[in-house]
Amino acid sequence: MHRIARVLDAVLNSVLITLMVALVAAVSWQVISRYVFASPSSWTEEVARFLMIWVG
């Protein structure tokens, strides 16, 4: 039972780390494209919002 809990904890930890990295990348790209290129991407705000909801 404890082994299953450890494996599940490791999997969930990996998933959350991946989602957080994607969230930081999307928000960073949104800031860079808005202020450096003066052409904001239309998809980054929605992706960041969904990732924030999934991370909780």
C-alpha contacts under 8 A as a table, 3 or more apart, distances in Angstrom:
res1	aa1	res2	aa2	distance
1	M	4	I	5.31
1	M	5	A	6.42
2	H	5	A	5.01
2	H	6	R	6.17
3	R	6	R	5.08
3	R	7	V	6.20
4	I	7	V	5.14
4	I	8	L	6.02
5	A	8	L	5.10
5	A	9	D	5.96
6	R	9	D	5.00
6	R	10	A	6.15
7	V	10	A	5.10
7	V	11	V	6.21
8	L	11	V	5.11
8	L	12	L	6.11
9	D	12	L	5.21
9	D	13	N	5.99
10	A	13	N	5.04
10	A	14	S	6.21
11	V	14	S	5.17
11	V	15	V	6.25
12	L	15	V	5.04
12	L	16	L	6.11
13	N	16	L	5.23
13	N	17	I	6.15
14	S	17	I	5.15
14	S	18	T	6.18
15	V	18	T	5.14
15	V	19	L	6.21
16	L	19	L	5.03
16	L	20	M	6.10
16	L	55	V	6.42
17	I	20	M	5.12
17	I	21	V	6.18
18	T	21	V	5.17
18	T	22	A	6.22
19	L	22	A	5.06
19	L	23	L	6.09
19	L	51	L	6.45
19	L	54	W	7.98
19	L	55	V	6.81
20	M	23	L	4.90
20	M	24	V	6.16
20	M	51	L	7.66
20	M	55	V	7.30
21	V	24	V	5.20
21	V	25	A	6.10
22	A	25	A	5.03
22	A	26	A	6.06
22	A	51	L	7.72
23	L	26	A	5.19
23	L	27	V	6.19
23	L	47	V	7.78
23	L	48	A	5.50
23	L	51	L	5.98
23	L	52	M	7.11
24	V	27	V	5.27
24	V	28	S	5.93
25	A	28	S	5.09
25	A	29	W	6.03
26	A	29	W	5.16
26	A	30	Q	6.14
26	A	44	T	5.56
26	A	45	E	7.78
26	A	47	V	7.10
26	A	48	A	6.06
27	V	30	Q	4.95
27	V	31	V	6.27
27	V	44	T	6.78
27	V	45	E	7.41
27	V	48	A	6.41
28	S	31	V	5.20
28	S	32	I	6.12
29	W	32	I	5.07
29	W	33	S	5.87
29	W	44	T	7.49
30	Q	33	S	5.30
30	Q	34	R	6.01
30	Q	40	P	6.26
30	Q	41	S	6.36
30	Q	44	T	5.86
30	Q	45	E	7.25
31	V	34	R	5.20
31	V	35	Y	6.04
31	V	36	V	7.88
31	V	40	P	7.85
32	I	35	Y	5.52
32	I	36	V	5.27
32	I	37	F	6.92
33	S	36	V	5.63
33	S	37	F	4.92
33	S	38	A	6.23
33	S	39	S	5.70
33	S	40	P	5.00
33	S	41	S	6.63
34	R	37	F	5.96
34	R	38	A	4.81
34	R	39	S	5.30
34	R	40	P	4.27
34	R	41	S	7.51
35	Y	38	A	5.32
35	Y	39	S	7.83
35	Y	40	P	7.98
37	F	40	P	7.59
41	S	44	T	5.97
42	S	45	E	6.86
42	S	46	E	7.90
43	W	46	E	5.58
43	W	47	V	6.22
44	T	47	V	5.10
44	T	48	A	5.97
45	E	48	A	5.17
45	E	49	R	6.17
46	E	49	R	5.07
46	E	50	F	6.28
47	V	50	F	5.23
47	V	51	L	6.10
48	A	51	L	5.13
48	A	52	M	6.07
49	R	52	M	5.16
49	R	53	I	6.33
50	F	53	I	5.07
50	F	54	W	6.21
51	L	54	W	5.04
51	L	55	V	6.09
52	M	55	V	5.21
52	M	56	G	6.16
53	I	56	G	5.06
